[in-house]
Amino acid sequence: MFSNIPPGISFIIKSIPQLILPPIIAFATVLIDRSYVHTNVLSGWRVSLLCIVSYPLALTISVAYSAIVKRIVAARMGAVLLPEPPFLEDPTPGGLLFLYGMIKESRDGYVGDGLKNRLRSTGPTFNMRIFFQDRLVTSEPNHIKALLATQFEDFVKGQDTLTTMNSLLGTGVFANDGILWRFHRSITRPFFSRDRITHFDIFDRHTDEAIGKMKTRFKEGYAADFQDVVSRFTLDSATEFLFGHDIGTLSDPLPYPFFHSSHSVSNTSNTPFEQTFSARFSRSFNEAQTSTAVRVRFGDMWPLRELWQDIPKEKMKLVHGFLDPIIRQGVQRSRLAKESTAIIDTEKEDETVLDHLIQHTDDPIILRDEIMNLAVAGRDTTASLLTFTVYMLSQHSDVLNKLRSEILSIVGPDRRPTYDDFREMKYLRAVLNETLRLYPPVPFNMRHLIVNCSSCLLLIYTLGNRINTRLCHPSNRVTSHSSYQRGPGWHTTNSNTSLRFAYTHNDQRCIYSVFVMQRRTDLWGPDALKFDPDRFLDERVQKYLIPNPFIFCPFNAGPRICIGQQFAYNESSFFLVRLLQNFSSIEISEESQPPDSRPSASWKKEGGIKATEKVKLKTHLTMYVAEGLWLKMGESSEAVEDI
């Protein structure tokens, strides 16, 4: 009914009944008073005031009633309520102060600070109310394990999340639950189940172009925005392997630093860079993701920011206009091939994702949605990984030199790497993993709790200052730790061990942060905030990671684990090998970093990795560097000049 109405107008229309019901009841009370009681206490301006305050009053009563019921039900179950931040931290209605803090953090703060500040007073799992709705927030690995793996069926994306993401992702594999999600997953996963040589051909071609662009800029004496370069590299690579047509963003000129006189550089066709199709495509793609991320931050109230138009949908029109003809051509080719007598090779080496998907469906909307989901994952997450990996290399010359030594000893200064080479490069994988630990591309995520009963219990197993969690239905509640069968990582002989149950309820939203979890010193050791790839190679693996593997979840886990995980490792590894074959030194060009991209001076007082940051971190759907990562690189003396 409301599909063609702007989200804001649709939201207001749907909200009218609950908005007008309290004033109607208030006015009816006045009429009853005048008609039957005749007190005439409510007259004149008092009637208007009562109607105005009736909705906030009804909301307050509803919230108070909900809180009382929650306490009663929890007590009846023998449970406790999840800890909540102290009232003085946010005395505002609906968590408005926290929302303001989130907006401020997204502009000037450090990623995750708002969440970490609350963890200090509540522990790693707590409840928070945003717009009067409960949010279970956690950075506890055993809880995240339940969300993603052991109790996967109890935690879904949820209809609210799917609606929020629909304009960008449609009904693709990352924006669905249940049967439809399983269908999308089943048709997509086989394509990523084996390594393809053609992927390396794609990587090689676009890596050469990217490095060539940077070399040209460095020879001019200017820094290059490395984040922009790898975003183009991953987008061109993704579009080529997805549907066989690369968008060609690397063919456009690179931007100059902010102080350069020419911001509207022109290409050989004398078309301003900002007006080329590839630039407009990339910009529309970015803006659609940014506006979708804003929706997520505002929760259920996001439609009020889009009163007159669906912003992501408008931004995606250019992207869809490019994709739709390609999809139609692919479907037509497939139909013609089926009508011919030729045998179709469904496992051909140069098969694209679109070719593969068309074997399972010819629905153009399903195909477009799936391609868009994979494009978002294929570009942004890998670009984030490459950006922060090279950022760390620029700050740790010892790691850079050690990594270059490994690369040159295995593939030399010019040979193209292979899958077997990557298996030998243990330190390269450790560098990538350490970057993923400190700078996971998706720092925050969310699930909805769905259970068959209206309320359920969260088992809290306490040992010292550590809190582990597990969801329990009331019928499965146990009364002592001796009767609870604990799995690996739960065994203890400590006599102070105790079991508690925390109350939670159906349709509760659960926010989890691998960004916060993967920086916890109690999980990773006292040096958790130090960039040290050796932690993935030395005795710390056995001490921290092997006993508790869910402390490292940059690709998610369980049935929804990233299907392109190995593809991302291969693409990132390939680019880094080629980069370090050509360059021997990397440094941040601080004078080229725009003023808005520089960290606040107050960060240096915080200690840890935050005090050493040279750039400002931002997030939309993925994490990135504000205003780009401007670098200068020194060419390697061993490099062969063929780019």
C-alpha positions as CSV (number, residue, x, y, z in Angstrom):
1,M,0.0,0.0,0.0
2,F,2.8,2.4,0.9
3,S,5.5,1.1,-1.5
4,N,5.5,4.2,-3.7
5,I,5.1,6.8,-0.9
6,P,8.2,8.4,0.5
7,P,9.4,6.6,3.7
8,G,8.7,9.6,6.0
9,I,5.1,10.2,4.8
10,S,4.4,6.4,5.0
11,F,5.8,6.4,8.5
12,I,3.6,9.3,9.6
13,I,0.5,7.7,8.1
14,K,1.2,4.4,9.9
15,S,1.8,6.3,13.1
16,I,-1.4,8.3,13.0
17,P,-3.5,5.8,15.0
18,Q,-1.1,5.7,18.0
19,L,-0.5,9.4,17.8
20,I,-4.1,10.5,17.9
21,L,-5.4,7.8,20.3
22,P,-4.2,9.5,23.5
23,P,-5.6,12.9,22.5
24,I,-8.9,11.2,21.6
25,I,-9.1,9.5,25.0
26,A,-8.2,12.8,26.7
27,F,-10.9,14.7,24.8
28,A,-13.4,11.9,25.5
29,T,-12.6,12.2,29.2
30,V,-13.4,15.9,29.0
31,L,-16.7,15.2,27.2
32,I,-17.7,12.6,29.8
33,D,-16.8,15.1,32.6
34,R,-18.9,17.8,31.1
35,S,-21.9,15.5,30.2
36,Y,-22.1,13.4,33.3
37,V,-19.9,14.5,36.2
38,H,-20.3,18.3,35.7
39,T,-17.2,19.2,37.6
40,N,-16.0,21.5,34.8
41,V,-12.5,21.2,36.1
42,L,-11.2,20.6,32.6
43,S,-12.1,23.6,30.6
44,G,-10.5,26.2,28.4
45,W,-6.8,26.1,28.1
46,R,-6.6,23.0,30.4
47,V,-8.3,20.9,27.7
48,S,-5.8,22.0,25.1
49,L,-2.9,21.3,27.5
50,L,-4.3,17.8,28.3
51,C,-4.6,16.9,24.7
52,I,-1.0,18.1,24.0
53,V,0.6,16.2,26.9
54,S,-1.6,13.1,26.5
55,Y,0.8,11.4,24.1
56,P,4.0,11.9,26.1
57,L,2.0,11.0,29.2
58,A,0.8,7.8,27.6
59,L,4.3,7.0,26.4
60,T,5.7,7.5,29.9
61,I,3.0,5.2,31.4
62,S,3.7,2.6,28.7
63,V,7.4,2.6,29.4
64,A,6.9,2.5,33.1
65,Y,4.4,-0.3,32.8
66,S,6.8,-2.3,30.6
67,A,9.6,-1.9,33.1
68,I,7.4,-3.1,36.0
69,V,6.2,-6.1,34.0
70,K,9.8,-6.9,33.0
71,R,10.9,-6.9,36.7
72,I,7.9,-9.0,37.8
73,V,8.4,-11.6,35.1
74,A,12.2,-11.7,35.7
75,A,11.6,-12.2,39.5
76,R,9.0,-14.9,38.8
77,M,11.7,-16.7,36.7
78,G,14.4,-16.3,39.3
79,A,16.3,-14.0,36.9
80,V,18.1,-10.7,37.1
81,L,17.8,-7.8,34.6
82,L,20.7,-7.1,32.4
83,P,22.9,-4.3,33.7
84,E,22.1,-0.9,32.3
85,P,24.3,2.3,32.2
86,P,23.8,4.5,35.2
87,F,20.9,6.9,34.9
88,L,23.2,9.9,35.2
89,E,25.1,8.8,32.1
90,D,22.0,9.4,30.1
91,P,19.0,10.9,31.9
92,T,17.3,12.0,28.7
93,P,14.1,10.3,27.5
94,G,14.6,7.6,24.8
95,G,18.4,7.7,25.1
96,L,18.6,11.0,23.2
97,L,21.9,11.9,24.9
98,F,23.4,8.6,23.7
99,L,22.1,9.2,20.2
100,Y,23.6,12.7,20.2
101,G,26.9,11.1,21.4
102,M,26.7,8.6,18.5
103,I,26.2,11.4,16.0
104,K,29.1,13.4,17.6
105,E,31.3,10.3,17.6
106,S,30.6,9.7,13.9
107,R,31.9,13.3,13.2
108,D,34.7,13.9,15.6
109,G,35.1,11.0,18.0
110,Y,36.9,7.7,17.9
111,V,35.0,4.6,16.7
112,G,33.5,2.6,19.5
113,D,34.3,5.0,22.3
114,G,30.6,5.5,23.3
115,L,30.2,1.8,23.6
116,K,33.5,1.2,25.5
117,N,32.6,3.9,28.0
118,R,29.4,2.1,28.9
119,L,31.2,-1.2,29.1
120,R,33.3,0.1,32.0
121,S,30.2,0.6,34.2
122,T,28.2,-2.4,33.0
123,G,30.5,-5.2,31.9
124,P,30.6,-6.7,28.4
125,T,26.9,-7.5,28.1
126,F,24.3,-4.9,29.0
127,N,20.9,-3.5,28.1
128,M,20.4,0.0,26.6
129,R,17.1,1.7,25.7
130,I,17.1,3.7,22.5
131,F,13.8,5.4,21.6
132,F,12.2,3.4,24.5
133,Q,13.2,0.0,23.0
134,D,15.6,-2.5,24.7
135,R,18.9,-3.1,23.0
136,L,21.1,-6.0,24.2
137,V,24.7,-4.8,23.6
138,T,27.6,-7.2,23.8
139,S,31.3,-7.6,23.1
140,E,31.5,-11.0,24.8
141,P,32.8,-13.8,22.6
142,N,30.5,-16.5,24.0
143,H,27.5,-14.3,23.5
144,I,28.6,-13.5,20.0
145,K,29.1,-17.2,19.4
146,A,25.5,-17.8,20.4
147,L,24.3,-15.0,18.1
148,L,26.2,-16.2,15.1
149,A,26.6,-20.0,15.5
150,T,25.3,-22.1,18.3
151,Q,21.9,-20.5,18.5
152,F,21.8,-19.2,15.0
153,E,18.1,-19.9,14.5
154,D,17.2,-17.8,17.5
155,F,18.9,-14.6,16.1
156,V,17.9,-13.2,12.7
157,K,18.5,-10.0,10.8
158,G,14.9,-9.0,11.6
159,Q,12.3,-7.2,9.5
160,D,13.3,-3.8,10.8
161,T,16.9,-4.3,9.6
162,L,15.7,-5.7,6.3
163,T,13.4,-2.8,5.7
164,T,16.2,-0.4,6.5
165,M,18.6,-2.1,4.0
166,N,16.1,-2.8,1.3
167,S,16.7,0.3,-0.8
168,L,20.4,-0.6,-1.1
169,L,20.5,-4.4,-0.9
170,G,17.0,-5.5,-2.0
171,T,16.4,-9.1,-1.1
172,G,20.0,-10.3,-1.6
173,V,21.9,-12.7,0.6
174,F,22.9,-10.1,3.1
175,A,19.4,-8.7,3.5
176,N,17.2,-11.7,4.1
177,D,16.3,-14.4,6.6
178,G,14.8,-17.8,6.5
179,I,14.0,-19.7,3.3
180,L,14.9,-16.8,1.0
181,W,18.3,-16.3,2.6
182,R,19.0,-20.0,2.3
183,F,18.1,-19.9,-1.4
184,H,20.4,-16.9,-2.0
185,R,23.2,-18.5,-0.1
186,S,22.8,-21.8,-1.9
187,I,23.1,-20.3,-5.4
188,T,26.0,-18.0,-4.5
189,R,28.2,-20.1,-2.4
190,P,29.3,-22.7,-5.0
191,F,30.9,-19.9,-7.1
192,F,33.3,-19.1,-4.2
193,S,34.0,-22.7,-3.3
194,R,37.1,-23.1,-5.5
195,D,40.0,-20.8,-6.4
196,R,39.9,-19.6,-10.0
197,I,43.0,-18.6,-12.0
198,T,40.9,-16.0,-13.8
199,H,40.5,-14.1,-10.5
200,F,44.2,-13.7,-10.4
201,D,44.2,-12.4,-14.0
202,I,41.6,-9.8,-12.9
203,F,43.7,-8.8,-9.9
204,D,46.9,-8.6,-11.9
205,R,45.4,-6.3,-14.6
206,H,43.8,-3.9,-12.1
207,T,46.7,-4.0,-9.7
208,D,49.1,-3.0,-12.5
209,E,46.8,-0.1,-13.4
210,A,46.5,1.1,-9.8
211,I,50.2,1.0,-9.1
212,G,50.9,2.7,-12.4
213,K,48.6,5.6,-11.4
214,M,50.3,6.0,-8.0
215,K,53.8,5.9,-9.6
216,T,52.8,8.7,-11.9
217,R,51.5,10.8,-9.0
218,F,54.6,10.2,-6.9
219,K,56.8,11.3,-9.7
220,E,54.9,14.5,-9.9
221,G,56.0,15.1,-6.3
222,Y,52.5,14.7,-4.7
223,A,51.0,12.1,-2.4
224,A,48.2,9.8,-3.5
225,D,45.0,8.9,-1.7
226,F,45.6,5.2,-1.2
227,Q,42.1,4.6,0.0
228,D,40.7,6.1,-3.2
229,V,43.1,3.9,-5.3
230,V,42.1,0.6,-3.6
231,S,38.4,1.5,-3.6
232,R,38.7,1.9,-7.4
233,F,40.8,-1.3,-7.6
234,T,38.3,-3.4,-5.6
235,L,35.3,-1.9,-7.5
236,D,36.8,-2.5,-10.9
237,S,37.8,-6.0,-9.9
238,A,34.4,-6.8,-8.3
239,T,32.4,-5.5,-11.3
240,E,34.6,-7.5,-13.7
241,F,34.3,-10.8,-11.8
242,L,30.6,-10.3,-11.0
243,F,29.3,-9.6,-14.5
244,G,32.3,-9.4,-16.9
245,H,32.2,-5.6,-17.3
246,D,34.6,-3.5,-15.2
247,I,33.3,0.0,-14.4
248,G,36.6,1.6,-15.3
249,T,37.1,3.8,-12.2
250,L,40.9,3.4,-12.5
251,S,40.9,4.9,-15.9
252,D,39.9,8.3,-14.3
253,P,42.7,10.6,-13.0
254,L,43.5,10.4,-9.3
255,P,42.6,13.4,-7.1
256,Y,45.3,15.8,-6.0
257,P,45.8,16.8,-2.3
258,F,43.4,19.5,-0.9
259,F,46.0,22.3,-1.3
260,H,46.6,21.7,-5.0
261,S,45.1,24.3,-7.3
262,S,43.4,21.7,-9.6
263,H,40.6,19.8,-8.0
264,S,38.7,19.4,-11.3
265,V,41.5,17.6,-13.2
266,S,40.5,16.5,-16.7
267,N,41.0,13.3,-18.5
268,T,42.1,12.9,-22.1
269,S,38.5,13.5,-23.3
270,N,38.4,16.8,-21.6
271,T,35.6,15.6,-19.4
272,P,35.8,16.9,-15.8
273,F,36.7,14.0,-13.5
274,E,33.6,14.5,-11.4
275,Q,31.4,14.1,-14.4
276,T,32.7,10.9,-15.9
277,F,30.3,8.0,-15.7
278,S,32.6,5.9,-13.5
279,A,33.0,8.7,-11.0
280,R,29.3,9.3,-10.9
281,F,28.7,5.6,-10.5
282,S,31.2,5.4,-7.6
283,R,29.8,8.5,-5.9
284,S,26.2,7.3,-6.2
285,F,27.2,3.9,-4.8
286,N,29.0,5.6,-1.8
287,E,26.2,8.0,-1.1
288,A,23.6,5.2,-1.1
289,Q,25.7,3.3,1.5
290,T,26.2,6.4,3.6
291,S,22.5,7.2,3.7
292,T,21.7,3.6,4.6
293,A,24.2,3.7,7.5
294,V,22.5,6.9,8.7
295,R,19.2,4.9,8.8
296,V,20.8,2.3,11.0
297,R,21.9,4.9,13.5
298,F,18.5,6.4,13.8
299,G,16.7,3.1,14.4
300,D,12.9,3.1,13.8
301,M,12.8,6.8,13.4
302,W,14.9,7.0,10.3
303,P,11.9,7.6,7.9
304,L,11.5,11.0,9.5
305,R,14.8,12.0,7.8
306,E,13.4,11.0,4.4
307,L,10.1,12.7,4.4
308,W,10.0,13.4,0.7
309,Q,12.1,10.8,-0.9
310,D,13.8,7.4,-0.4
311,I,17.4,8.7,-0.4
312,P,19.3,5.4,-1.0
313,K,16.8,4.4,-3.7
314,E,17.4,7.7,-5.5
315,K,21.1,7.3,-5.3
316,M,20.9,3.7,-6.6
317,K,19.0,4.7,-9.8
318,L,22.3,5.3,-11.7
319,V,23.7,2.0,-10.4
320,H,20.6,0.1,-11.4
321,G,20.6,1.8,-14.8
322,F,24.0,0.4,-15.5
323,L,23.3,-3.1,-14.2
324,D,19.9,-3.8,-15.7
325,P,20.9,-3.9,-19.4
326,I,23.9,-6.2,-18.5
327,I,21.6,-8.5,-16.6
328,R,19.1,-8.6,-19.5
329,Q,21.8,-9.4,-21.9
330,G,23.1,-12.2,-19.7
331,V,19.6,-13.7,-19.3
332,Q,19.1,-13.5,-23.1
333,R,22.5,-15.2,-23.8
334,S,21.6,-18.0,-21.4
335,R,18.2,-18.5,-23.1
336,L,19.8,-18.7,-26.5
337,A,22.4,-21.1,-25.3
338,K,19.7,-23.4,-23.8
339,E,17.8,-23.3,-27.1
340,S,20.9,-24.3,-29.1
341,T,22.2,-27.9,-29.2
342,A,25.6,-26.9,-27.7
343,I,26.5,-28.3,-24.4
344,I,26.9,-25.6,-21.7
345,D,30.0,-25.8,-19.6
346,T,28.7,-24.8,-16.1
347,E,32.2,-24.9,-14.6
348,K,34.2,-22.9,-17.2
349,E,37.1,-21.1,-15.8
350,D,36.1,-17.6,-17.1
351,E,32.5,-17.9,-15.8
352,T,31.3,-14.7,-14.0
353,V,29.1,-14.6,-11.0
354,L,26.2,-13.5,-13.2
355,D,26.7,-16.5,-15.5
356,H,26.6,-18.7,-12.5
357,L,23.5,-17.2,-11.0
358,I,21.6,-17.3,-14.2
359,Q,21.8,-21.1,-14.1
360,H,19.6,-21.0,-11.0
361,T,17.2,-18.1,-11.8
362,D,16.4,-15.7,-14.6
363,D,14.5,-13.2,-12.4
364,P,16.1,-9.9,-13.1
365,I,15.3,-8.4,-9.7
366,I,16.8,-11.4,-7.8
367,L,19.9,-11.3,-10.0
368,R,20.3,-7.5,-9.5
369,D,19.9,-7.7,-5.8
370,E,22.4,-10.6,-5.5
371,I,24.9,-8.8,-7.6
372,M,24.5,-5.6,-5.5
373,N,25.0,-7.5,-2.3
374,L,28.2,-9.1,-3.6
375,A,29.4,-5.7,-5.0
376,V,29.1,-4.0,-1.6
377,A,30.9,-6.9,0.1
378,G,33.5,-7.3,-2.7
379,R,34.4,-3.6,-2.8
380,D,34.1,-2.0,0.6
381,T,35.4,-4.8,2.9
382,T,38.5,-5.5,0.9
383,A,39.2,-1.8,0.3
384,S,38.9,-1.3,4.1
385,L,41.3,-4.2,4.8
386,L,43.9,-2.9,2.3
387,T,43.6,0.7,3.5
388,F,44.2,-0.2,7.1
389,T,46.9,-2.8,6.3
390,V,49.0,-0.3,4.4
391,Y,48.2,2.4,7.0
392,M,49.7,0.1,9.7
393,L,52.7,-0.7,7.4
394,S,53.3,3.1,7.1
395,Q,53.5,3.3,10.9
396,H,55.5,0.1,11.5
397,S,58.6,0.1,9.3
398,D,59.9,-3.1,11.0
399,V,56.7,-5.0,10.0
400,L,57.0,-3.5,6.5
401,N,60.6,-4.7,6.1
402,K,59.9,-8.1,7.4
403,L,56.9,-8.5,5.1
404,R,58.9,-7.4,2.1
405,S,61.7,-9.8,2.9
406,E,59.2,-12.7,3.0
407,I,57.6,-11.6,-0.3
408,L,60.9,-11.1,-2.1
409,S,62.3,-14.4,-0.8
410,I,59.3,-16.4,-2.2
411,V,58.2,-14.6,-5.4
412,G,61.1,-12.3,-6.1
413,P,60.9,-8.7,-7.3
414,D,58.6,-9.3,-10.3
415,R,57.0,-12.7,-10.5
416,R,53.3,-12.9,-10.2
417,P,52.2,-14.7,-7.0
418,T,50.2,-18.0,-7.0
419,Y,47.9,-19.7,-4.5
420,D,50.8,-21.9,-3.4
421,D,52.9,-18.8,-2.8
422,F,50.3,-17.4,-0.5
423,R,50.2,-20.6,1.5
424,E,53.9,-20.2,2.2
425,M,53.6,-16.5,3.2
426,K,52.7,-17.0,6.8
427,Y,53.8,-13.5,7.8
428,L,51.6,-12.0,5.1
429,R,48.5,-13.8,6.5
430,A,49.5,-12.7,10.0
431,V,49.7,-9.1,8.9
432,L,46.3,-9.3,7.4
433,N,44.8,-11.0,10.4
434,E,46.3,-8.4,12.8
435,T,44.8,-5.6,10.7
436,L,41.5,-7.4,10.7
437,R,41.7,-7.7,14.5
438,L,42.4,-4.0,15.2
439,Y,40.4,-2.6,12.2
440,P,37.6,-5.1,11.3
441,P,35.8,-3.8,8.2
442,V,32.4,-4.2,9.8
443,P,32.9,-3.0,13.4
444,F,29.3,-3.3,14.5
445,N,26.4,-5.5,13.6
446,M,23.0,-6.4,14.8
447,R,20.6,-9.3,15.2
448,H,17.0,-9.7,16.4
449,L,16.2,-12.3,19.0
450,I,13.2,-14.5,18.1
451,V,12.0,-17.3,20.3
452,N,8.8,-19.3,20.6
453,C,8.0,-17.8,24.0
454,S,7.4,-14.2,25.0
455,S,10.3,-14.2,27.3
456,C,13.5,-16.1,27.8
457,L,16.6,-16.3,29.9
458,L,20.2,-15.4,29.3
459,L,22.5,-17.7,31.3
460,I,25.4,-15.7,32.9
461,Y,28.2,-17.8,34.0
462,T,30.5,-15.7,36.2
463,L,34.1,-16.4,37.0
464,G,35.9,-13.5,38.5
465,N,35.4,-10.5,36.3
466,R,34.6,-12.6,33.2
467,I,31.0,-12.9,32.1
468,N,29.9,-15.5,29.5
469,T,26.4,-15.8,28.2
470,R,24.1,-18.3,26.7
471,L,20.4,-18.0,25.8
472,C,18.1,-20.4,27.6
473,H,14.3,-21.0,27.3
474,P,12.6,-21.0,30.7
475,S,11.8,-24.7,30.4
476,N,15.5,-25.5,30.1
477,R,16.6,-23.4,33.1
478,V,18.9,-25.1,35.5
479,T,19.4,-24.3,39.2
480,S,23.1,-25.0,39.8
481,H,26.3,-25.1,37.9
482,S,26.7,-28.7,38.7
483,S,23.6,-29.6,36.6
484,Y,24.6,-27.4,33.7
485,Q,26.6,-29.2,31.0
486,R,29.2,-26.7,29.9
487,G,31.0,-26.9,26.6
488,P,34.7,-26.2,25.7
489,G,35.9,-23.1,27.4
490,W,33.3,-23.3,30.2
491,H,35.0,-25.9,32.4
492,T,36.3,-24.6,35.8
493,T,37.2,-25.9,39.2
494,N,36.9,-22.5,40.8
495,S,34.6,-22.7,43.9
496,N,33.6,-19.1,43.4
497,T,31.9,-20.0,40.1
498,S,28.2,-19.0,40.0
499,L,25.3,-19.1,37.6
500,R,22.8,-16.3,37.1
501,F,20.0,-15.8,34.7
502,A,19.3,-12.5,33.0
503,Y,15.9,-11.8,31.6
504,T,15.4,-10.9,28.0
505,H,12.4,-11.0,25.6
506,N,11.2,-11.9,22.2
507,D,12.1,-9.4,19.3
508,Q,14.9,-7.8,21.4
509,R,17.5,-6.2,19.2
510,C,21.1,-7.4,19.9
511,I,24.0,-5.2,18.9
512,Y,27.5,-6.8,18.9
513,S,30.8,-5.3,18.3
514,V,33.8,-7.3,17.1
515,F,35.8,-4.0,17.0
516,V,35.5,-3.7,20.8
517,M,35.9,-7.4,21.5
518,Q,39.0,-7.8,19.4
519,R,40.7,-5.0,21.3
520,R,40.0,-6.3,24.8
521,T,43.1,-6.9,26.9
522,D,41.4,-9.6,29.0
523,L,40.9,-11.6,25.8
524,W,44.1,-10.8,23.8
525,G,46.6,-10.1,26.6
526,P,48.1,-6.8,27.9
527,D,49.5,-5.9,24.5
528,A,46.1,-6.1,22.8
529,L,46.2,-2.5,21.6
530,K,49.6,-3.0,20.0
531,F,49.9,-3.8,16.3
532,D,51.9,-7.0,16.4
533,P,51.4,-9.6,13.6
534,D,53.5,-12.1,15.5
535,R,50.7,-12.7,17.9
536,F,49.2,-14.9,15.1
537,L,52.4,-16.9,14.8
538,D,53.9,-17.3,18.3
539,E,52.7,-18.9,21.7
540,R,49.9,-16.3,22.0
541,V,47.9,-18.3,19.5
542,Q,47.8,-21.2,21.9
543,K,47.3,-19.0,24.9
544,Y,44.4,-16.8,23.6
545,L,43.0,-17.8,20.2
546,I,42.9,-21.6,20.2
547,P,41.0,-21.9,23.5
548,N,38.5,-19.2,22.5
549,P,38.4,-18.9,18.7
550,F,35.3,-16.5,18.8
551,I,37.5,-13.7,20.1
552,F,38.4,-13.2,16.4
553,C,35.4,-12.8,14.1
554,P,36.2,-10.3,11.4
555,F,34.3,-12.3,8.8
556,N,31.4,-13.2,11.1
557,A,30.9,-16.9,11.9
558,G,28.4,-19.7,11.8
559,P,26.0,-20.2,8.8
560,R,26.3,-16.5,7.8
561,I,30.1,-16.5,7.7
562,C,31.4,-14.5,4.8
563,I,31.2,-16.6,1.7
564,G,33.9,-14.5,0.0
565,Q,36.4,-14.8,2.9
566,Q,39.1,-16.6,0.9
567,F,38.5,-14.4,-2.1
568,A,39.1,-11.3,0.1
569,Y,42.3,-12.9,1.5
570,N,43.5,-13.7,-2.1
571,E,42.7,-10.3,-3.5
572,S,44.3,-8.4,-0.6
573,S,47.4,-10.7,-0.6
574,F,47.8,-10.3,-4.4
575,F,47.6,-6.5,-4.2
576,L,50.1,-6.3,-1.2
577,V,52.6,-8.6,-2.9
578,R,52.6,-6.5,-6.1
579,L,52.7,-3.2,-4.1
580,L,55.7,-4.3,-2.1
581,Q,57.5,-5.7,-5.1
582,N,57.3,-2.1,-6.5
583,F,57.7,0.0,-3.3
584,S,60.1,-0.4,-0.4
585,S,59.0,2.5,1.8
586,I,55.6,3.9,2.8
587,E,54.8,7.0,4.8
588,I,51.8,9.1,5.6
589,S,51.9,12.6,4.0
590,E,50.6,14.6,6.9
591,E,50.7,17.8,5.0
592,S,48.4,16.2,2.4
593,Q,45.8,15.0,4.9
594,P,42.8,17.4,4.8
595,P,42.4,19.2,8.1
596,D,39.1,17.4,8.8
597,S,40.8,14.1,8.5
598,R,43.4,14.7,11.3
599,P,42.8,13.2,14.8
600,S,41.8,15.4,17.7
601,A,44.7,16.5,19.8
602,S,42.9,15.1,22.8
603,W,43.4,11.6,21.5
604,K,47.1,11.7,22.4
605,K,46.1,11.8,26.1
606,E,44.1,8.6,25.9
607,G,46.9,6.1,25.6
608,G,46.9,2.9,23.6
609,I,46.5,2.8,19.8
610,K,44.2,5.8,19.9
611,A,47.0,8.0,21.0
612,T,49.1,7.0,18.0
613,E,46.5,7.3,15.3
614,K,47.5,9.7,12.4
615,V,44.1,9.6,10.7
616,K,40.4,9.8,11.8
617,L,38.4,6.6,11.6
618,K,34.8,6.7,10.2
619,T,32.1,4.1,9.6
620,H,29.1,3.7,7.4
621,L,28.4,0.1,6.6
622,T,32.2,-0.5,6.8
623,M,35.1,1.3,8.4
624,Y,37.2,3.8,6.5
625,V,39.6,6.7,6.8
626,A,38.0,10.2,6.8
627,E,39.0,12.2,3.7
628,G,41.3,9.5,2.5
629,L,44.7,8.0,3.4
630,W,47.3,10.2,1.7
631,L,50.6,8.4,1.2
632,K,54.0,8.7,-0.4
633,M,56.0,5.7,-1.4
634,G,59.6,5.1,-2.3
635,E,60.1,2.8,-5.3
636,S,62.0,-0.4,-4.8
637,S,65.5,-0.7,-6.4
638,E,64.6,-4.3,-7.2
639,A,61.4,-3.5,-9.1
640,V,61.2,-4.2,-12.8
641,E,59.8,-1.1,-14.6
642,D,57.0,-2.6,-16.6
643,I,54.0,-0.8,-15.3
